[in-house]
Amino acid sequence: MPQRKGCSSLNEPRLVARKFLARPQIEGVGTVVGRSIGGFELKYFDPFIVLDEFSVTAPAGFPDHPHRGFETVTYMLQGAIMHEDFEGHKGTIEAGDLQWMTAGRGIVHSEMPAAQGTQKGLQLWINLASKYKMIEPRYQEVLSKDIAEAEDDGIKVRVIAGEALGIKSPIYTRTPTMFLDFSLKPGGRLQQPIPNSWNAFVYILEGEGIFGNMISQPSNPHHILLLGPGDG
């Protein structure tokens, strides 16, 4: 692939090692999620514990439930979700907004539809190192308008965490993490550096693309691609 602006050439591109299709299942009260991390494949994705693509319409939702020892990252794609925890922290996460919650020693919260129709988004759970599992809970919340974005020749990226196309997210990650939302126009090509020691994956929301090298077979929506070793 050609070199992209703000991106050094990759010496060892990561190939697709495994490919999984998200499995629909019911969570909370009547909520359908497509779960691509959280079952037998979990051992390949450390430190990622769960990845759900959720779709929820009232009266379904996620009433009071506990979290402890990890972080939940909620990224809304459509509609809005209202959240509230047992300490009175509450708000609404709308389309394009981000909530990065560190559960730490424990939190009980709810997440329920805040708009008409269907609310859609992604929720990623990230494990915490043992030394952080009992820290105080905290939130990092970023409105859609404040998420760092960049565009380059048919590529658009929203940098939820980490760095891409020369811009960085202000989100602090106790477990080092990159979370990047890419949109590519037809024919768009991208190289994204990833530290060699990190596990990495791609989750496809819409369309189809070729990953790893140009002779790979295209992959389509709701598939998660586990990437093998390499520098990006």
ZAMARGU-4260 file (C-alpha; in steps of 0.2 Angstrom, whole numbers, plus 5000, padded with zeros to 4 digits):
<rodrens>
0) 5000/5000/5000 | 5006/5018/4997 | 5012/5028/5011 | 4999/5040/5018 | 5002/5058/5024
5) 5009/5059/5042 | 5012/5040/5042 | 5029/5031/5041 | 5030/5016/5029 | 5027/5000/5037
10) 5041/4987/5038 | 5030/4972/5042 | 5011/4975/5039 | 4999/4965/5050 | 4990/4951/5041
15) 4973/4945/5046 | 4976/4930/5058 | 4958/4926/5062 | 4941/4932/5057 | 4925/4931/5067
20) 4907/4936/5064 | 4898/4945/5078 | 4885/4934/5087 | 4868/4941/5091 | 4862/4939/5109
25) 4851/4947/5122 | 4858/4958/5135 | 4850/4969/5148 | 4831/4969/5146 | 4827/4965/5128
30) 4842/4972/5120 | 4850/4964/5105 | 4869/4965/5104 | 4881/4959/5091 | 4895/4952/5102
35) 4912/4949/5093 | 4923/4948/5108 | 4917/4939/5124 | 4916/4921/5120 | 4929/4907/5115
40) 4939/4920/5105 | 4943/4930/5121 | 4960/4923/5123 | 4966/4931/5107 | 4961/4949/5111
45) 4969/4953/5128 | 4967/4966/5136 | 4950/4968/5127 | 4936/4958/5136 | 4920/4962/5127
50) 4915/4971/5111 | 4897/4974/5107 | 4888/4982/5093 | 4871/4987/5102 | 4854/4991/5095
55) 4841/4996/5108 | 4823/5003/5107 | 4813/5008/5122 | 4807/5000/5133 | 4822/4989/5131
60) 4838/4994/5138 | 4851/4991/5152 | 4844/4994/5169 | 4855/4995/5185 | 4870/4983/5183
65) 4887/4982/5191 | 4905/4984/5184 | 4922/4981/5192 | 4940/4980/5188 | 4939/4986/5170
70) 4934/5001/5159 | 4919/5002/5147 | 4920/5013/5132 | 4903/5018/5124 | 4904/5026/5107
75) 4886/5031/5100 | 4883/5029/5082 | 4864/5034/5081 | 4851/5041/5093 | 4855/5044/5112
80) 4857/5034/5128 | 4854/5041/5145 | 4866/5035/5159 | 4865/5036/5178 | 4875/5028/5192
85) 4873/5025/5210 | 4882/5040/5215 | 4871/5052/5205 | 4882/5055/5190 | 4871/5055/5175
90) 4870/5062/5158 | 4865/5058/5139 | 4877/5051/5126 | 4872/5056/5109 | 4877/5051/5092
95) 4895/5053/5089 | 4898/5056/5108 | 4911/5046/5119 | 4910/5040/5137 | 4926/5032/5144
100) 4921/5025/5161 | 4934/5017/5173 | 4924/5006/5184 | 4939/5003/5196 | 4933/4996/5213
105) 4915/4996/5207 | 4901/5005/5200 | 4882/5002/5197 | 4874/5011/5183 | 4860/5010/5170
110) 4860/5014/5152 | 4843/5017/5144 | 4836/5024/5127 | 4835/5043/5128 | 4827/5046/5111
115) 4813/5039/5099 | 4817/5025/5088 | 4833/5014/5088 | 4849/5019/5097 | 4865/5011/5090
120) 4883/5011/5096 | 4898/5001/5101 | 4904/4996/5119 | 4921/4990/5122 | 4927/4983/5138
125) 4946/4985/5142 | 4954/4976/5157 | 4964/4985/5170 | 4981/4980/5177 | 4979/4972/5194
130) 4987/4988/5202 | 4972/4999/5195 | 4958/4987/5199 | 4953/4995/5215 | 4955/5013/5210
135) 4941/5026/5212 | 4928/5026/5197 | 4930/5040/5185 | 4923/5046/5169 | 4930/5054/5153
140) 4916/5061/5142 | 4919/5069/5125 | 4905/5077/5114 | 4905/5073/5096 | 4910/5091/5091
145) 4926/5089/5102 | 4932/5073/5096 | 4949/5075/5086 | 4946/5072/5067 | 4957/5072/5052
150) 4955/5069/5033 | 4967/5064/5020 | 4964/5059/5002 | 4948/5049/5004 | 4951/5044/5022
155) 4943/5052/5038 | 4947/5047/5055 | 4939/5051/5072 | 4953/5048/5085 | 4944/5041/5100
160) 4960/5036/5109 | 4978/5036/5103 | 4985/5044/5087 | 4981/5044/5069 | 4985/5055/5053
165) 4996/5066/5065 | 4982/5070/5078 | 4980/5064/5095 | 4966/5061/5107 | 4965/5069/5124
170) 4958/5053/5132 | 4970/5046/5145 | 4971/5027/5144 | 4977/5017/5160 | 4978/5002/5148
175) 4988/5009/5133 | 4974/5009/5119 | 4971/5016/5102 | 4953/5017/5097 | 4951/5024/5079
180) 4935/5026/5069 | 4940/5027/5050 | 4929/5030/5035 | 4936/5027/5018 | 4929/5032/5001
185) 4930/5019/4987 | 4948/5017/4983 | 4955/5025/4999 | 4970/5016/5006 | 4978/5018/5023
190) 4993/5013/5033 | 4991/5014/5052 | 5006/5011/5064 | 5003/5000/5078 | 5016/4996/5092
195) 5023/4978/5088 | 5019/4972/5106 | 5000/4976/5105 | 4986/4965/5100 | 4975/4973/5087
200) 4959/4971/5078 | 4947/4979/5065 | 4928/4979/5067 | 4918/4983/5051 | 4903/4993/5053
205) 4898/4997/5035 | 4904/4993/5018 | 4918/4981/5014 | 4937/4982/5013 | 4953/4973/5010
210) 4965/4972/5025 | 4983/4966/5027 | 4988/4965/5009 | 4980/4968/4992 | 4978/4950/4988
215) 4967/4947/5004 | 4948/4943/5002 | 4936/4958/5006 | 4928/4958/5023 | 4911/4964/5026
220) 4900/4971/5041 | 4899/4964/5058 | 4915/4955/5056 | 4930/4957/5068 | 4947/4954/5061
225) 4961/4949/5073 | 4978/4956/5066 | 4994/4946/5067 | 5011/4952/5072 | 5019/4967/5063
230) 5021/4986/5065 | 5004/4992/5058
</rodrens>
